């Protein structure tokens, strides 16, 4: 839980929000209605390796939420904090079983 923000959240937010918006934002211009769901779907698709449909759907929704926040604020730190809090919440209430926990089920 302590390494999660540094190892996972920071990396994901740099790639999926900061890099994505700076690199591909100019292609869609001011059409937030296009870039936000696109970012959410790509973020969710990256979680397909977990092998749980619930994880993919949840991360698509979370990705849209984080993309909307980044689109609004252009702040890495605001989405980093929000992503960290939502991730900690999901694992704390027990939904972590739908996500990668580092323990093999085999």
RAKA-V719955 format. One record per run of one state. SS is the DSSP state (a for helix, b for strand, c for the rest). FROM is the first residue (numbers start at 1). LEN is the number of residues. Records with the same first field share a line. If there is no record, write none. Layout:
BEGIN
SS=FROM-LEN  FROM-LEN
END
This chain:
BEGIN
c=1-3  29-3  51-2  74-2  93-2  99-8
a=4-25  32-19  53-21  76-17  95-4
END
